[in-house]
Amino acid sequence: MCGLSGEIRFDGRPADIGVVGRMTDAMHERGPDGSGLWEWGPVALGHRRLKIIDLSDKAAQPMADPALGLTAVFNGCLYNYRELREELRGEGYRFFSTSDTEVLVKAFHRWGADCVRRFAGMFAFAVFEQETGRLTLARDRLGIKPLYVSGNGDRLRFASTLPALLAGGEVDTDIDPVALHHYMTFHSLVPGERTILAGVRKMPPATVRTVEADGSSRDIVYWDPPFTRLPEHEAMDAADWRDAVHDRLRAAVRRRMVADVPVGVLLSGGLDSSVIVAMLAEEGQRNLSTFSIGFHAAGGDSGDEFRYSDLVADHFGTDHHRILIEDSRLLSGLPDAVRAMSEPMVSHDCVAFHLLSQEVARHVRVVQSGQGADEVFAGYRWFPPLAAVPREKAFATYAREFFDHPHEDLAGIVAPEHLADEDVSGEVIRRHLGRPGAETALDAVLRLETRLMLPDDPVKRVDNMTMAHGLEGRTPFLDHELVELAAACPPELKLVGGGKGILKEASRALLPREVVDRPKGYFPVPAIRHIDGPFLDLVRDALTAPAARDRGLFDKAYVEGLLENRETSRTTTGVNMLWQLGLLEMWLQAQGV
C-alpha cells in the first residue's frame, strides 16, 4: 500500500524528475516508510512506500529489473502473490525479494498486460518497458486503488491522488460542468473517468491502458461480470447459495490476512464488519485487534453503536478499542479530512473514518472493513422497489429513489455558466442500464452500482481516509470472486429481509441474533449531520469566501436562502444541501483551486 506517480513525454524531451519528485512528496502520508525516484529518458517514476509485505529494502520502489528491462511502481496488495511466485519459479524466474511488487514485475514479463487476470487483490500500477518505450497503467477490478491522470498532448502524468497531480503543476483547474452535474445528482459522486476538475481524469477500474512512445494509447477492460444466472448454478437452492456465500466470503477474509505486520478490523457493530470478525475467529485468529468509533449525540441522534460492537467484541474475545471523539476534535479534524480527499466527498462518515484511522494507525498498519457489502448484496433502501419493476423501467425507479435532483431543478441551484445544457447524469445512467446482460431491473442496477458508483463511494472514501495516516484498508466484500458469485445470485435471495438476505443467512450460524437482525445503521456523526454552531460557521465561511464568490458555482440567492433556513434545504434522500455545496467549496479552497 503506497503512493505512485510518474511522467512520460512524447515530444522528445526528458521527463521532469523535479515534477515527479513534487508529486511523490505530496503523498508522504500514503507512504511514510520510504521514498524513491527513477528516470530514464522520457520517463520518470516516483513512489512512497508503506511497508506491509517484505519489510526489507529489497522491496523498495520504483523497482527496476535490468535483466528484464522493466521498471514498475505499484500501489496495493496481491493477496495471491505467494502462489504466483511459486508458479513463476516453475517457469524459471529467480527472485531477489519476498515482495508482491517483484511478483508483479515478473508476472508482467511472463504474461504481459494479461497478468492482471491472474491477480487476486487491489492494485494500481505502472510498468515501463525500456526496449519499446511503452508504459502500461492498470487498475484493479473494483477500483479499490486509485489512479489519476493528466495530459496535454506532449506528456502524460499520473499519480495515486489528485492533489499529487496538482503539486506537479500545469493542471487545468476549471470546473468540469458535466462532473458538477454528476456531483449534484449522485449524492456528490462523480463516477467514471471524470473528476470535478476539467484537467484531471481517473483510470477506469478493471482497465489496462497501454501508452506507446508516440503518445497513442488503447484501453482494454478485462473484467465485467454479466449479472445473469449461470448454468453452473442452475441446481442450487437457497441453502446452497447460503453455503456458497459463506465459503467464498471466508476465503476472501482469509486472503486479506496476508501481511508481514498485524491485521485488525474496523468493527462498527453492523452485520458486515461483524461477520468479518466472526470469520476470522472461525479461522482461529486470537487476540484480534478491533476498533470502533463514536461521537456525542446531537439533535436527538445517537452518536455511536457501541452496544453492538461491544457485543461482537465480547462474543469473540477481541482486543477491542472503543474510541469516543469529542466534538472539539471533530471540528478541528474536519479541515484535515477535507484536505485528505482526492475528490470532494460529502458523506458525513469521511470525518469519522479520518479520525478513526488516525487512532487505529497507532496500533496496526492493516485493517479489514465491511465496505461494499450493501452494493454487492443489495443492502440499500433503493434496491427493494426494483424487485417488481420490468427491466426496461429500471431507470425511472432508480432515478426516483437515488437521484438528489432531477435535471430541471438544477437550474435553480447551479449558476447558468456552470450548468450542463442537457441531462448528462441521466444519460450516463440510461447508457449503463441499457447495456446487454443483467436479466432483471435489480441486476442492472446492482451492476451499475458495482461497476460505476462503488469505486467512488465508499471505496474511495476508505482509501483516502485510511491512507491519510499510513493505514492500509482491505475490503473482503470486494473480493472479485465473491462479487462474481453475488452477481450470479438470484435477486430475490438478496432482497429477503429488506436487503442482504443471503448474507444474513450465511451469518446466522456465526453471529448473535441481535447483530444479524438489527435495523440497518449508518456511521453516525450527529454534529456534522445537523451543522450547527461552529460547523455552520465553517460552511458559511467557505460559501461566502472571496474564492467562492469569484468562482460563482451556485445561484447566489439559493445559497443565501440555505444559510438563512437550513431546515428547508434537505433533499428527499436526506442529503443536506448546505453541506453538499459547502464541502465542495471547502475542498476546492483546500486544494488552492
Disulfide bonds with the S-S distance in Angstrom:
none
